[in-house]
Each structure stands twice: as C-alpha cells, then as structure tokens.
Amino acid sequence: MIAAPRPQAVTRHHDGRIHVYLPADSSVFGPLEPAAVFRPLTGDEVVESAVRPDLERAVYTTLNGVVCLDRAGAPVWASEFAPRSEERHGHRPGCAYSLDGRTVWVYRPDAMAGRGRSDQWVVHDADTGQILARHEPGTAGHGAAHHVHPVDGGIHLDIGEGQDGSVVLRATIGADGEVEFVRYPWSDRCLVDVAPDGEHFMTVDHDQADVAFHRHPGGEALRTLSVEDFGHDPDGTYVEWCGGYLTPDTAVVALGGETEDGAGEWFRHVVVDVRTGVVAGELGADVANPYAVRPLGDGSWLGPGEDGHPVRHLCPPGMTARLG
C-alpha cells in the first residue's frame, strides 16, 4: 500500500543521478540534502523526472521513452515511444506522479519528435506501466509542465508551442476510473503554478504583458496585473513565465528587461497579494536565471546552490505581514 502523500518533492539531476528533496518536510533552511537518490539506467539521458509520494519509486523520461525505477535502481517497468525519434532537439517529454501515487502522467511531444501530427498525453498505471488512457490534444509542443492539484488530485498540463502560444489542459479521474480531459479556452496564457490551497492558479500572458490569477477549476480570471501595475514601462519590461505561490494568498512574479547599456538582462522577483494586487516588495533573489527561483507555497522558496543541491530560503516575515 502506498503511504499518504507527503509534502511535494523536488527532483534535480546532477552527477548522473536523480536527487530528490523534500523542502517543505523540514525546518531546515540553507543547502538541502537529498531525501532519496535514484540512478538512471546506463546510457539513459534524463529529460524530466518525478518521484512517488512515498519516495520508493521514481519515473523519468528520455527523448524516446519513460522508465520507472525502484530505490535500488532496478527497472520496474518501461514504455518506449515508437517509432524512435532521430530528432535530438526541440522536444522534451515530461512526466508526473498523481497525488495518490497510483498513476503516472506522461507528455509526449510526438509532433516535434517526428512521430505524428499531434502530441499525446498518456496515463500509466504506476505499478505496472499499463496504459489506462491516452489523449491527443492536437498540439505540436516543444515541452510541457505538469501541475498536480494539491487537494482534488486533478492534473494540469501546460503545453508550450513556441511562437504559436501555450495550451492548458486539465484532467481528472472519475470514480469509475474514466479520465476526463478538458481544454481551457485560451492559447495565449502559460500556466505557472497552482495555489497550495487549490483555490486558484496563476498564468502569464504568452506575450509577457501581464500575470493573472484564475478561479479553480473553471479558470475565470480573478485578478490581472499588467507590467504598468508594477510601475514599469511595458516597452522595456516583461513578465517572465515563472514564479509561483509563496503562500495561498501571495505570489512571486518575475519581471525582466534589458540593462541600460543593452549588454544583458535584469530580473526582479516581486511579491504580490493575490487578493488585492498590492505589492509587498522584492524577494531579494540574486540569480542570473529567473527560473532558478521556485516558491514552495509555505512562505519559503528554493534557489540554486553551488554544489548542485538547492538552497531553501525563508521569505522575510515582515514582507508577507505587510499584506495583512
């Protein structure tokens, strides 16, 4: 039997292994030590990975398949993407475990891989690898991000189609085991994060002009903040497709632009009240890559470490307190 879900795990790939961290399962701040380590099969180049809630198994994707491992590194099951793709770039298969650990969700960018005219979103039995459901969204994405709803267990998928925009899907498994796939009615918004209480989710305009917060599950926009709302000129500033929820009611919005001399880019991570739109201040993350900052939903966030292990930071208490 699979144990009850634990705080959301984070995986990182370095030293040829998959390192698993449980940042919200500890009072530790600073560099984190892995709670589990999995060794991929010899010769496999890991694209993305996910870990079962009890940390006893992990799955990872390569350009041509998905593999499930146990803690000892032995393969439990594997599924190849046929036919094998000769394309090395432009397609990144992704994977995620469900909230209860019973299913594995795999995004296959088959169109860009040269396997067909549409991508596939495939649901596997986590124990056997058996395919339970398969959905063709009619997209031609380069990659996609899974977001597991922390309360109802639904799975959101954001498929990035490059200059053609972004498609957001939601899937749920009914009591009868049937999977329902729903496509949100937009192609110009990128899903960034789901609130830790599951009440709403965050998107960024594909053209990077604003950030919005939507009611779950319908997707109605509750609040939209433009670049101007943050006090910046939209001709020189944009919203990055990253950030996320710092707490259920506060979010980190990443802003960027070119430096005055035009030699590089600047990035700022701003903390905003989702309910009112009030800006509390900047997170103070000194990073070259804005995607290296990952808010955890419990008032803390992850940043990069020099040795490849993530570093957990606590948001200054006064910042969120100012938002009431």
Secondary structure, 3 states (H helix, E strand, C coil): CCCCCCCCCEEEEECCEEEEECHHHCCCCEECCCCEEECCCCCCCCCEEEECCCCCEEEEEECCEEEEEECCCCEEEEEECCCCCCCCCCCECEEEECCCCCEEEEEECHHHHCCCCCCEEEEEECCCCCEEEEECCCCCCCEEEEEECCCCCCEEEEEECHHHCEEEEEEEECCCCCEEEEECCCCEEEEEEECCCCCEEEEEECCCCEEEEEECCCCCEEEEEECHHHCCCCCCEEEEEEEEEEECCEEEEEEEEECCCCCCEEEEEEEEECCCCCEEEECCCCCCCHHHCEECCCCEEEECCCCCCCEEEECCHHHHHCCC
